[in-house]
Amino acid sequence: MSEPILELNGLGKTFEADGNRVVALSDVSLTFARGGCHAIVGESGSGKTTLANLVLGLMAPTAGEMRFNGVALPGDRDKGHRRAIQLVQQNPLSALNPRRTIGASVRLPLDVHEIGTSSGRAARVAELLQEVGLEPDYAQRSPRGLSGGQRQRVAIARALACEPELIVLDEPTSALDVLVQARVLKLLERLRVEHGLTYLFITHDLAVVRAIATTVSVFQRGRLVESGPVEALFAAPQADYTRQLISAVPVVTEEEARLRDAIRAGAPMPAAGPGA
């Protein structure tokens, strides 16, 4: 088994304001397998975004440590760390500068991290746009001239430009309609496999988790409630909170309907299998 790409050991984050102390994350320990998609789920206020910000280095933990490729992640990230760990935000319209063309936005990380030659970066921008399903002439367009799904594809292309190892996806499909959401998820899955990427996927939507994630961790009020492979957790949720979340997911198959009804009826769940 390969070394995990990311490890969280006793991670905690506390905020203090006006004499009030708020615990956003408490004693979180997790391991992220290389090449997988690990979903972080929970309701608003569960600590999902705080966890993402800690991994990205946008804030420092108040307890515990993070290790990336076996080495402790410092609070002050250098360019190498920022290049290796990229972000795709929830709202691509606010994430893209409206004063820049699409091409300029995708090229920016190439310039910042000095990737490739200056003369070859325009061609690389065209390649990145094609990788996410957009024609090269989109480079001349403005973000406001694109649909929501197209803008999110641009945001993904910009993240790919850095040739990262880990991408944090913060509710990347929640602002999209169902059909566009499905297409973006399919794109993300293809890119993960082709590029050997690892995803940390922040979401409140368990239906999305089933569509893309390999493993999942459930958070409630800053605490890790349950974690394991997606299929094992959906088949045999052990925590009451996880059961409540799953019972609220829209169902498609008869098996899913039986699971939902059993959870709502309070029936005991079977024990999770090995590795769950």
N, C-alpha and C positions, 0 to 999 in steps of 0.2 A: 504494500500500500504506500502511495506517495505521501510525502510530507504535506500536511494541510497548508493551504495558502494563507489562512487567517485564523488566529486563535484569540479568543477573549477570555481573560482569566480574572474572575472576581470584579468585573467592570462595574463601576458605579458613577453616577453623576447627580450632584445636588446643586440646586439653585437657591440663592438667598436674595431676598429683596424686601426692603422695608421691615426688616426684622422677622420676616417669614421664611421658613425653610421648606423647600419642596424637593422631595426625592423623585427625580425623573427616571433613574435606573438604579437598581439595587442588586449587587452581587451576581452579575450575569457572567456565566462561563459557557462558551460555545466554541465549536470547531467547525470551520468551513472547508469542505473538501475541494480540492483543485478540480476545476472543470465542471462543477455542478452549478445548479441554481438553487440557492437557499432563500426561501421566503421568510420574511418577518411579518407576522400578522397580529392584529389586535385592533380594538376600537380606538377612537380618538383619545389621546391622553395616555396611551399604553406604554409610550416610550420608544415607539418605532423610529420616529424622525430624530430623536436624540441619539439613538444608537447609530443611525446613518451619519449624523454630523460628527460623532466621535471617530468613526472609521475614516471619514474624509479629512479629519484634522481641522474641522471648522470650529471645534471646541475641545478642551482638554478634559479628561476624566478626573473625578475627585477621588477615585479609588480604583485599584486594579491596574492591569496592563493589557496592551494589545501587541500581538506578534504577527508580522507579515513575512512570509517565507522564512520563518524561524528566527527572525531578528526583531527586537523590540521596536515598535513604532514610536518615534519621538513626538513630543507635543508640537515642536516647530518643524514642520515638514520641509524637506528640500525638494528641488525640482524633480529629482528621480522618483520620490514617493508620489508627488502630484501627478506625474506622468503615468505611473503604474496603476493608480487608483483613480478612476474617472467617475463622473456623475451624469446621469440623465434625469432631469427634473420632471415634475408633474406637469407643469404648464410650459410648453415649448415656446409660446408667444412671448412670455415674459423672460424666458431664458435666452432668446435670440435678440440681439441689438437691432431695433428697427431701422437704424441708420446705416447698417452694414448690409451688403448683398449676401445672399446665401453662400456664395463662393468665398467671400471675405471671412464669414463666420467659421466656415469649415477649415479655412487656411490658417486662421489665427493660432491654434495650437501647434501647427507645423512650424510657424515662425518663432513662437515663444520657446519651443523646445529644440529648435534648430534641427528639425527632422528632414533629411534629404537636402538637396541643393535648392537654392533660391529659384533657379530657372526651372527646376523640375516640379515645384510644388503645385503649379496650376494643373499639371497633368494628374498629380496625386489627388487633388480635389475632385477632378472628374471621375477618377476611379472610385473614390469613396462614395460619391453620389450614386454611381451605378451599383455599388455593393448594397445600398439600401433601397434600390428600386426606383431611383430618380434619374432622369436623363441629364447629361452634362450641362445642357443649356439652362438648367435650374440655377446654376451658379450666378447668373445675371439677375435673378429675380429678388424681390424684397420679401421678407418673412410675411408681411401682411397680405401678399398676393397668393399665399399658399393655404391649403386646407389644414385643419388640425393634425390629421394623420401625416400629411407631407411635412409639416413643421417638425413633428416628432421624429420622422425619419432623418431630417437634417440634424437634429440634436444627437441622434445615435451616430450619424456619420462623423460629427465633430468629436464625439467621445472616442470613436475608433481611430481617429487621426493620430492619437497619441500612442497607438499600439499598446493599450493597457493590458494588465493581467486580470484586474478586478474592476467590474463596473457596478456602482451602486445605482439602482433604478428606484427612484422615489415616486411611487404611484404613477408610473409612466403611461398607463392607459386609462386612468380614471376620468380624464377629461374628454375621452373619445367615445363615439357611439359604438354599439356592440359589434357591428360588422368591421369597422375600421380597427377596433380593439383586437379582434381575432387576427387580422392581417399583420398588425404590428407584433403581436405575440409570436406568430409564425416566423416573422423576420428575425426577431430576437433569438428564437430557438436555433434557427439556421446559422446565424452569426456565432452563437456560442459554440456550436459544434465545429464549424469551419475554422475558427480562430483559437480554439482551445480556451475560451474565456471562462471566467467565473463570475456569476451574478449574485449580488445581495439585493434581493427584490423586496422592497417595502410595499405593503398593500394591506387594505382592510377587506379585500374581496377574495373569499376562499374559492370561488369559482375560477378566478384567474390563477390561483395557486395550483389547482388541479390541472390546469392547462399547460403550465410551464415549469413548475418547480420540481426538483428532485427531493429536496428535504425542506422541512418547515419548522419554524419555532413560533409558538404562540405566547404573546405577552399580554399582561393585564396589570395596569397601574404600576408600571416600571419593573415588574418581576417576570422572569421566565416561568411560564406555567407548564409547558410541555414542548417536547422537541423530538423529531424523528423523521424517517422517510415518509413521503407524502402518502403513499398508498396504505402504509401501516397505520398512520395517524388517522386517516379518514375511515379506515375499516374498524379500528378499535380505539377511539379516543378515550383516554384515561381520566382526564380532568373535567369536572363539571362545566367549567367555562368553555373549554374546547367543544364539548357536546352542544352547548348553547349556540356557539358560532356555526357549527356544522348544520344544526337543525334549521337554521335560518337561510341556508344556501338553496337557491332554486334547484329543483331536481329534474333529471332528464330520464334516467333509467329506472326500471322497477326495483333494482337493488338499492339505488340511492333513496328511493321513496320508502323502502322498508327500513333502512337505516335511520332516516329522518323520523319516521313514526315511532320507532323503538326508542330513540333518544327522547322524543317529546313525552312518551309514556313512562319514562324513567326506568326502562328495563336495564338490567346490568349488561355492561359491555364485555365481550370476550377479552381475555388477556392479550396484550400486544405480543407479536412474535419476536424472535431474535433480531437484535439490531434496532428495534423500535425505540 
